[in-house]
Amino acid sequence: MEQDINIKIIDRDGVIHEVLAPTDMAMNLMEVVRSYELAPEGTIGVCGGMAMCSSCQCYVLTDHELPEMQDDEDAMLAEAFNVKDNSRLGCQIQMTPDMDGLEVELAPEI
């Protein structure tokens, strides 16, 4: 059953985008950002969503229960710049019905 969710993304210029994200396409947050072109091409998802870079780092502003951080994501954030307590890699946040209302801010480009 197809269901789109509403999420709010603050881009690197501070502009708020309220977008619809499909939950039936196995997309992650990084792919949603790319599909709406909310970051210049080549500046987000550089590794293709394999948690091998930190170009899709974002700050989670809502208290959604996210999947537990895996070792590869934790290691990548340990080496990233501008990391905060609420930092996550967008490629590791799947678009599911539970993510409806999610609000994130893209971390600055390094």
C-alpha positions as CSV (number, residue, x, y, z in Angstrom):
1,M,0.0,0.0,0.0
2,E,1.4,3.3,-1.1
3,Q,1.8,6.0,1.5
4,D,3.7,9.3,1.3
5,I,4.9,11.0,4.5
6,N,5.5,14.7,5.2
7,I,9.0,15.6,6.2
8,K,10.6,19.0,6.7
9,I,14.2,19.6,5.5
10,I,16.2,22.7,6.2
11,D,18.8,23.1,3.4
12,R,22.3,24.4,3.9
13,D,21.1,27.9,3.1
14,G,18.6,27.8,6.0
15,V,15.6,27.4,3.6
16,I,12.8,25.2,5.0
17,H,11.3,22.7,2.5
18,E,8.2,20.7,3.3
19,V,8.3,17.7,1.0
20,L,6.4,14.4,0.5
21,A,8.5,11.3,0.7
22,P,7.3,7.9,-0.6
23,T,7.5,5.0,1.8
24,D,6.9,2.4,-0.9
25,M,10.2,2.9,-2.8
26,A,12.8,1.9,-0.1
27,M,14.2,5.4,-0.2
28,N,16.4,6.9,2.5
29,L,16.6,10.6,3.5
30,M,19.7,11.2,1.4
31,E,17.8,10.0,-1.7
32,V,14.8,12.3,-0.9
33,V,17.2,15.3,-0.6
34,R,18.7,14.4,-3.9
35,S,15.4,13.8,-5.7
36,Y,14.1,17.3,-4.6
37,E,17.5,18.8,-5.5
38,L,17.9,20.4,-2.0
39,A,21.7,20.3,-2.2
40,P,24.0,21.0,-5.2
41,E,24.8,17.8,-7.1
42,G,28.0,16.2,-6.0
43,T,27.7,17.6,-2.5
44,I,25.4,15.0,-0.9
45,G,25.5,11.2,-1.1
46,V,29.0,11.2,-2.6
47,C,29.5,7.5,-1.7
48,G,26.1,6.5,-3.0
49,G,24.6,5.9,0.4
50,M,27.0,3.3,1.7
51,A,27.8,5.2,5.0
52,M,31.4,5.7,3.6
53,C,31.4,9.5,3.6
54,S,29.6,12.1,5.7
55,S,28.3,14.2,2.9
56,C,24.7,13.4,3.9
57,Q,25.1,14.3,7.5
58,C,22.0,15.9,9.0
59,Y,20.8,17.1,12.4
60,V,17.6,15.4,13.5
61,L,15.4,18.1,15.0
62,T,12.4,15.9,16.1
63,D,12.3,13.1,18.6
64,H,11.5,10.3,16.1
65,E,12.7,6.9,17.1
66,L,15.4,6.2,14.5
67,P,17.0,2.9,13.8
68,E,20.0,2.2,16.1
69,M,23.2,3.6,14.7
70,Q,25.3,0.8,13.1
71,D,29.1,0.7,13.5
72,D,29.9,2.0,10.1
73,E,27.7,5.1,10.6
74,D,29.1,5.7,14.1
75,A,32.7,5.4,12.7
76,M,31.9,7.8,9.9
77,L,30.4,10.4,12.2
78,A,33.4,10.1,14.5
79,E,35.6,11.4,11.7
80,A,33.2,14.0,10.3
81,F,33.2,17.8,10.8
82,N,30.3,19.8,12.4
83,V,29.0,16.7,14.3
84,K,26.4,17.3,17.0
85,D,24.6,15.0,19.4
86,N,21.7,14.8,17.0
87,S,23.8,14.0,13.9
88,R,22.9,11.1,11.7
89,L,23.8,10.1,8.1
90,G,20.7,10.7,5.9
91,C,21.5,7.5,3.9
92,Q,20.8,5.5,7.1
93,I,17.3,6.9,7.7
94,Q,14.8,4.9,5.7
95,M,11.5,6.6,4.7
96,T,8.9,4.6,6.6
97,P,5.4,5.6,7.8
98,D,7.0,6.0,11.3
99,M,9.1,8.9,9.9
100,D,6.0,11.1,9.2
101,G,6.7,14.6,10.5
102,L,10.4,14.1,10.6
103,E,12.4,17.4,10.7
104,V,16.0,17.6,9.8
105,E,18.7,20.2,9.0
106,L,21.4,19.4,6.5
107,A,24.9,19.8,8.0
108,P,27.2,22.4,6.4
109,E,29.1,21.2,3.4
110,I,32.8,20.7,4.2
